[in-house]
Amino acid sequence: MKLLPVELMLYVSNKYQESGDLPTLIGISTTRRNGVWFSVAVSQKGKLVACAFSDRSRHEVESTLPKKINETTRRNRDGSEFFRILASFYIGKGKKTSLTMVDLSAMSDFRRDVYEVLCKIPLGKVTTYGAIAKRLGGKRYARAVGTAVATNPIPLIIPCHRVVPSSLRVGNYGMCGRNPATGGYMKRRLLEREGVKFQGEKVAEESIWIPN
């Protein structure tokens, strides 16, 4: 399981700067490990602000991260520890993580609350959008929860793949610019690796976790 560092440069993203979702200056690093591409965006303070993974190509994994517009300054932000964590989650061995390693400072309190709940979902379990909404104030928040989950900038580490619709089917899973409807195979693969049980197309009741 050799880690092959590819590159590290300083990036400034007008897109994210305008939206307020990410710090202005971030370092991007990309690596291929066991046939899977991982890319991370690390802040100047060494915190993770975004990441992505692809089972297809380096171009795809980098397509959803901030665009490169300046290569004149380099930072020693190789992301090695984040790559190790991402790879462990990908193979189903990821442990419960803390939001202290990520930078969500520009996000709303509600989105941070959603991600805190996601990080509490145990390995081998899933919860529903409705259950998270109920935990955060009521069913009226279900759409907002869905939006927060769908736009999670730190997949795997903030385990949005552990959230399913009330039907208990896998549902959609967005990956690196692909149509979310095409990512269900990966979501189920991740869940099965983590020990989630299925009955046909649905998650078995024994694998449902209710936040309290």
C-alpha positions in Angstrom: 0.0 0.0 0.0 2.6 2.5 -1.1 1.6 6.2 -1.1 2.7 8.1 -4.3 2.7 11.9 -3.9 1.9 13.6 -7.1 2.0 17.4 -6.6 1.5 20.3 -4.2 0.8 23.9 -5.1 -0.9 27.0 -3.8 -4.4 27.6 -5.1 -6.7 30.5 -4.9 -10.3 29.8 -5.9 -12.5 32.7 -7.0 -15.5 30.3 -6.9 -15.1 29.4 -3.3 -14.0 32.8 -2.3 -17.2 34.3 -3.6 -19.4 31.6 -2.0 -17.5 31.9 1.4 -17.3 28.1 1.6 -13.5 27.8 1.8 -10.6 29.9 3.0 -9.0 32.0 0.3 -5.6 30.3 0.2 -5.3 26.5 0.2 -2.8 23.9 -0.8 -3.9 21.1 -3.1 -2.3 17.6 -3.1 -3.2 14.6 -5.1 -2.2 10.9 -4.7 -3.0 7.6 -6.2 -3.3 4.7 -3.8 -4.2 1.1 -4.6 -5.8 2.3 -7.9 -7.8 5.0 -6.3 -7.1 8.8 -6.7 -7.4 11.0 -3.6 -7.1 14.8 -3.6 -7.1 17.1 -0.6 -7.2 20.8 -0.1 -5.4 21.9 3.1 -5.6 25.4 4.6 -2.5 27.4 5.6 -3.2 26.3 9.2 -2.9 22.6 8.1 -6.7 21.8 8.3 -8.6 20.0 5.7 -11.1 22.2 3.8 -12.1 19.9 1.0 -11.3 16.4 -0.5 -12.4 14.1 -3.2 -11.8 10.5 -4.4 -12.2 8.8 -7.8 -11.9 5.2 -9.0 -11.4 6.5 -12.5 -8.9 9.3 -13.0 -6.7 12.0 -11.6 -8.5 14.6 -13.8 -11.9 13.5 -12.3 -10.7 13.7 -8.7 -9.3 17.2 -9.1 -12.3 18.5 -11.1 -14.4 19.4 -8.0 -11.6 21.1 -6.0 -10.6 24.7 -6.4 -9.1 25.7 -9.7 -5.4 26.4 -10.0 -4.6 30.0 -10.8 -1.2 30.6 -9.1 1.8 28.3 -8.9 4.3 30.9 -7.7 4.1 30.0 -4.0 4.5 26.6 -2.5 3.6 25.3 0.9 4.7 22.2 2.8 1.1 20.8 3.0 1.5 17.3 1.5 -1.7 16.0 3.1 -0.1 12.6 4.0 -2.1 12.1 7.2 -5.3 13.0 5.4 -4.5 10.6 2.6 -4.0 7.8 5.2 -7.4 8.6 6.8 -9.2 8.8 3.5 -7.8 5.5 2.3 -8.8 3.8 5.6 -12.4 5.0 5.2 -12.4 3.9 1.5 -11.6 0.3 2.5 -14.1 0.3 5.4 -11.7 0.7 8.3 -12.2 4.4 9.0 -12.8 5.2 12.7 -15.0 8.0 14.1 -13.5 11.3 13.3 -13.5 14.7 14.9 -14.3 18.0 13.2 -11.2 19.5 14.8 -9.2 18.3 11.8 -11.3 20.2 9.3 -12.0 23.8 8.6 -15.7 24.6 8.5 -15.3 28.1 9.8 -17.0 29.8 6.8 -20.1 27.5 7.0 -23.4 28.2 8.7 -24.0 26.8 12.2 -26.7 24.6 10.8 -24.4 22.9 8.3 -21.8 22.4 11.0 -24.5 20.8 13.2 -25.4 18.4 10.4 -21.8 17.4 9.9 -21.3 16.9 13.6 -24.2 14.4 13.6 -22.7 12.6 10.5 -19.4 12.2 12.4 -21.3 10.4 15.2 -22.8 7.7 13.0 -21.1 4.5 14.1 -19.2 2.3 11.7 -21.5 -0.3 10.2 -24.6 1.9 10.7 -26.6 4.4 8.7 -29.2 7.0 9.5 -31.8 8.8 7.5 -32.2 12.5 6.4 -35.4 12.6 8.4 -33.8 11.3 11.6 -31.1 14.0 11.3 -33.7 16.7 10.7 -35.7 15.6 13.7 -32.6 15.7 15.9 -31.8 19.2 14.7 -35.3 20.6 15.2 -38.0 18.9 13.2 -39.0 17.5 9.8 -39.2 21.0 8.3 -35.4 20.9 8.2 -35.3 17.7 6.1 -34.6 19.6 2.8 -31.8 21.7 4.4 -30.3 18.5 5.8 -30.4 16.9 2.3 -28.6 20.0 0.8 -25.9 19.9 3.5 -25.3 16.2 3.0 -25.3 16.5 -0.8 -22.8 19.4 -0.7 -20.5 17.9 1.9 -17.0 19.1 0.9 -15.2 16.4 2.9 -16.6 13.0 1.8 -15.5 9.8 3.6 -14.1 11.7 6.6 -17.4 13.4 7.2 -19.3 10.2 6.3 -22.3 11.5 4.2 -22.4 8.0 2.6 -23.9 6.8 5.9 -27.2 8.7 5.3 -30.0 7.1 3.3 -33.6 8.1 2.3 -36.5 7.0 4.5 -37.1 4.2 1.9 -33.8 2.7 3.3 -32.6 2.2 -0.2 -29.0 3.5 -0.9 -30.1 6.6 -2.8 -27.9 8.9 -4.8 -24.2 9.6 -4.2 -22.3 12.4 -5.9 -18.8 11.8 -7.0 -16.4 14.2 -8.7 -18.9 16.0 -11.0 -20.8 12.8 -12.0 -24.6 12.7 -11.9 -25.4 11.7 -8.3 -27.8 9.1 -9.6 -24.8 7.2 -11.0 -23.0 7.0 -7.7 -25.2 4.5 -5.9 -22.8 1.6 -6.6 -20.0 3.3 -4.8 -22.2 4.3 -1.8 -23.3 0.7 -1.4 -19.8 -0.6 -1.8 -18.6 1.8 1.0 -21.4 0.8 3.3 -20.9 -3.0 2.8 -17.2 -2.6 3.5 -18.1 -0.9 6.8 -20.4 -3.8 7.7 -23.8 -2.4 6.9 -26.3 -5.2 6.3 -28.7 -5.2 3.4 -31.9 -7.1 2.6 -32.2 -6.9 -1.1 -32.0 -3.3 -2.2 -32.7 -1.9 1.3 -30.6 -1.5 4.4 -31.5 -4.0 7.1 -33.2 -2.6 10.2 -30.4 -3.9 12.3 -28.0 -1.4 10.6 -30.2 1.7 11.3 -28.9 4.2 13.8 -31.1 7.0 15.3 -29.3 10.1 16.5 -30.2 11.3 20.0 
